[in-house]
Amino acid sequence: MLIGVFGDIHSNIEALTSVYERLIGLGCQRIVCLGDIVGYGASPGECIDFLKDKGISCVMGNHDFFTLDRQEKIDWAMRDYTRDAIIWTQNQLTNEQFEWLESLPFNTKIDGVQFVHSSMETLEGEYWPYILDAKTAQFHFYLQDCQVAFCGHIHIPLLFTCSEDSGIKMEMLKAANIDLQSDNKYLISPGAAGQPRDLDWRASAATYDTLSGRIEPVRMEYDVALSKEKIITAGLSEDLAERLSSGT
């Protein structure tokens, strides 16, 4: 089965629709979202409705989790503009959209592949680690019980390979054939659809063929000027708008 994978939409409906259309055009039979549907951007309700209407499988991200915390019962350790965007988002969503967000699992398995937003260490939203090197990846691999897994959260397209002989290797994600006959474990980050941070502003995603082990990164242009305009019109931080075009 060919699976299309993306995450970190961050309320960017222009990026979301562009990525979805590209993945469908590539023949994906299933599409999975790795969380952080909301936060930062100006179209949270539209993104939720789009995913819901298209029947896209999703897991919960940290921004989704904090958005659900309307009474601020958990510690919000974040930048001011991030907090402001979450509070703004809370005031935009309908009860039905809140209920849909609340229904999302922290991780899921589809066709023998594991999907999680941050790491398998995430326990009911208590901890959202960033996997950016071998040290932080090792704890995830200890808990990963499928050969192949996908994660979001880091906004950078990366491939981690864990083998008994060589330990953990990290590299930028590129087209490759995963060795499904080996005992290796693989963790793939497709980058961010709605707010890339690898100095490339284009929406980022990936396709994965569960039969052949073929992984292909996908980049797609979208109307970034419109997304930036919506952020500024909504009264959100201009820094959030500028990050979209700089890929940071």
N, C-alpha and C positions, 0 to 999 in steps of 0.2 A: 504494500500500500504506500502511495506517495502522500506524505504528510507535510503540510505547510505550517511553519512555526514562527511566531513573532511574539513580542511582549513589549512592555513599557510604552504603551500608547500615549499615556499621560494627556488624555482629553484632547487629542489632536485628530479630529475627524477627517481632515484632509489627508493626513498620512495613512490613517487606517483604511479608508476607502481605496486609496491607491495601492496599498500593499495587498489588500484582499483581491482586488481585480487582477493583479499580477499573478498571485498564487493560483487563482482559479484558471487563469489563462495558461498556466504551466501544467495544468491537469491534476492538481492536488485533489485527492479524494476525501481528505479530512484536514481541517484547519484547527490549530490549537493556539490559544493565547496564554502567555506565561505571566499574566498579572500586571499590576499597575495600570489599570484601565483609566483611572482618573488621576487628578493631581496635576499641577503646573499649568495645563492648558485651559482653553475657554469653552470646550464642548463636551463636558462630562456626560450629560444626559444623552446626547446624540450617540456617543461612543457605546454606552451601555445598551441603548436600544438597537444599535446596529449589530452588535455581537449577539444579542438575544434573538433578534429577527433572523439572523443568518444561521442560528444554531451552532455557533462556534464554541467549542469546549474551552473553558477558562479555569485557571487557578487564581487564588487570591494573592495580591501583592501587598507590600507594606502601605502604600498610599491608599489602596482600597480599604485596608484594615483600619488605618487611622481615620479615614472618612466615616467609617461606621461608628467610631467612638465619639458620638455627639455630646456626651456628658464629660468628655476628657477624663476618663477614669484611668487611662494608662499614660505613661511618661512620653511626652512628645519632645524628644531630643532632636531638634531640627533647626534649620535656618528660618529667619523670620518670614522670608518670602514664601518658603515652603508651607509654613503654618498658615499664612494668610490665604494661600491658594486652596488649602484643604478646607478651611472655614468657609471660604467663598463657595467651594464645591458643595459643601453640606447644604448650603442655602439654595442650590440650584436643582437638587434631585427631588424626585417625587417619592412617595412611600413605596411605590411599586419598584422603583429603581434601587432604593435602599434594600428592599427585600431580596432582589436579584443578587446584589453584591454580597449580601450576608449568606447567601446559599452556596457561594463558591468554596471549594475545598482548598486546603493548603497544598496538596499535591494530588496527582492522579496518574494512572497508567492507561495507555491506549496501545493496543497491538504490541505489547511487550516492551514499550518505551515509557520511561518515567518522565514526568513533567512537574517542575516546581519553580516558584518565583525566585527565591534566594538560594536556598540550600536545603538539603534533607535534614539539616540541624534545626530548621524552623519548627518550633513546637507551639502550635496554637497562637502564633503571632508574638511569642515572647522574645524572639531573637531573629534578626534579619542580617546575617553576615554577608560580606562581599567576598566572592571567590575571585581573587586577582593574582594568585600565585600558588605554588605547589603546597605551601604550608596551610593555606586556608582551604585548599581543595581536598586535603587528605581526610578531614573530618566528614565532608560530604560523601566521599567515596566509601568510607567505612559504613555508611548507612544506605548507600545506593544498592538496591538489590536487583536491578536490571543491568544488562550489559551497556545499554545506551540511555542517557538521560539528557534533558534540556533544562537550562535555567535562564532566567532573565536577571534583572536587578543591576547588573554592572554596566549595561548600555554599550558594551564593546563586543564585537564578534570574536569569540575565542573558542579554541578546542583544547580540552584537557584529556590526556591519555594516561591511564594508570595501569602499569604492568608490574608483575612480580620481579622481573629482571632489571628494568630501568627506572622504576619508581614512577613519579608523576612528571609528565612533560606538558608544558603550556606553549601554545603557538596561536598566531592569528588564524582565524577561520578562513579556509579556502576550500575550493572544490577538492574532494578527496573520497576515497573508498575506505570505509571502516572495515576492519578485518573481523567479520562476525564469527569466524572459525577459531579465533584466538581466545585466550582467557582474559584479555584486556577489558577494562571498563573505560567508557568514554562519557565525557560531559561536554555538552555543546551550548554555547551562548550565541544566539543568532543576532545579538546586538539589539538596538532599540528601534521600534517602528516610529515612535512619536518624538523622541528626543535623543538622537545618537550623540555619543561622546567620544568618537574616534576620529574627529576632525573631518568627517564626511557628513554633510547635512542631510543626505538622502535617507529615506526610510529604509531600515534594515530588517531582513527576515532570512529564513533559510527553508530549504526543502530537504526532506529525508525519505529515502526509499527503504522501507523496512525489510524488503526481500534481498536487495543487492548491497545494502549498507552505504549507498551513495549519498553524500551530503553536498549540497550546493548552496553557497551564500547568494542572497538576492538583494539588490539595491534598487530603489525606485524613487524617481523624482515625484514631487507633489507641489501643490500651490503653497509654498512656505510663506510667501508674502501675505496671503490671506490668513493663515494661521497666526502670524505675528500681529496682524491688524486686529484680530479678534481678541487676543490677549490684552493688548493695550486698551481697546474699547471697553473691555470688561473691568478695567481698573486694576489689573494684576501687574506685577512687577515687570518693568521694561527689560530687566535682565533675563527674564524667562523668554521673552520674545527674541532677544538678540542671540540667545544660546541656540535657537533653532537653525539660524543661518550660518553659525560658526561651527556647529557640530561639537560643542564642548559642554 
